[in-house]
């Protein structure tokens, strides 16, 4: 029973983190929102991710005889690297559309990142 509860907890945590990864680009975009309140909330969410989920483990796919099997070895999700990639991508996107990256740059510095393009 204990093993089953552990697997259920692990799977629930995995689903939460997959959801967080899917929402990461939208959260990064909110760092450039005209509303200071929206920017502050997004910065807070990202700071929480960096402080509490800096490294999380998830399932890893293995290819065996041309069949993809999901097994429960651990693979590292580096949130810091993912956030940095999203920040850089968003900066490129905004600049290519003639938009300012002032708010994005300020938030990146607050989170400990430097956007270098």
C-alpha positions in Angstrom: 0.0 0.0 0.0 2.8 2.4 0.9 4.5 1.8 -2.5 1.2 2.5 -4.3 0.7 5.8 -2.4 4.3 6.8 -3.2 3.7 6.1 -6.9 0.4 8.1 -6.8 2.1 11.1 -5.1 5.0 10.9 -7.6 2.6 10.8 -10.6 0.6 13.7 -9.2 3.8 15.8 -8.8 4.8 14.9 -12.3 1.5 16.1 -13.7 1.8 19.4 -11.8 5.3 20.0 -13.2 4.3 19.1 -16.7 1.5 21.7 -16.4 4.1 24.2 -15.1 6.3 23.6 -18.1 3.4 24.1 -20.5 2.6 27.4 -18.9 6.1 28.7 -18.7 6.1 30.6 -22.0 2.8 32.4 -21.1 4.2 33.3 -17.7 7.3 34.7 -19.3 5.2 36.8 -21.7 3.3 38.3 -18.8 6.6 39.8 -17.6 6.1 42.4 -20.4 2.5 43.1 -19.6 1.6 46.8 -19.2 0.1 46.2 -15.8 2.7 46.3 -13.0 0.4 44.0 -11.0 0.5 41.3 -13.7 4.3 41.6 -14.0 4.7 41.3 -10.2 2.6 38.2 -10.0 4.5 36.6 -12.9 7.8 37.4 -11.4 6.6 35.9 -8.1 5.5 32.7 -9.8 8.8 32.3 -11.5 10.7 33.1 -8.3 8.7 30.4 -6.5 9.5 27.9 -9.3 13.2 28.7 -9.1 13.2 28.4 -5.3 11.1 25.3 -4.8 11.4 23.4 -8.1 14.9 24.1 -9.3 15.4 20.5 -10.1 12.5 18.0 -10.5 12.5 14.5 -11.8 10.2 13.0 -14.3 9.8 9.8 -16.4 12.3 9.1 -19.1 11.6 7.4 -22.4 13.5 4.4 -23.5 13.6 3.1 -27.1 13.7 -0.7 -27.2 13.2 -2.6 -30.5 11.6 0.5 -32.1 9.0 0.7 -29.4 9.0 3.6 -27.0 8.4 2.5 -23.5 7.8 4.8 -20.6 9.7 3.7 -17.5 10.4 5.3 -14.2 14.0 6.2 -14.4 14.7 9.8 -13.4 15.5 12.6 -15.8 16.3 16.1 -14.6 14.2 19.1 -15.5 16.4 22.2 -15.1 13.9 25.0 -14.4 16.6 27.6 -14.4 17.8 26.7 -17.9 14.2 26.4 -19.2 13.3 29.9 -17.8 16.4 31.4 -19.3 15.6 29.9 -22.7 12.1 31.3 -22.5 13.4 34.7 -21.5 15.8 34.9 -24.4 13.2 33.6 -26.9 10.7 36.2 -25.7 13.2 39.0 -25.9 14.0 38.0 -29.6 10.3 37.7 -30.3 9.5 41.2 -28.9 12.5 42.8 -30.6 11.6 41.3 -33.9 8.1 42.8 -33.5 9.5 46.2 -32.7 8.5 46.0 -29.1 10.5 47.1 -26.1 12.1 44.6 -23.8 12.5 47.0 -20.9 10.0 45.2 -18.6 11.3 41.8 -19.6 14.8 42.8 -18.9 14.0 44.3 -15.5 12.1 41.1 -14.5 15.0 38.9 -15.7 17.5 40.9 -13.6 15.2 40.6 -10.6 15.2 36.8 -11.1 19.0 36.6 -11.5 19.2 36.4 -15.3 20.9 38.6 -17.9 19.3 38.7 -21.3 22.1 38.8 -23.8 21.1 39.0 -27.4 
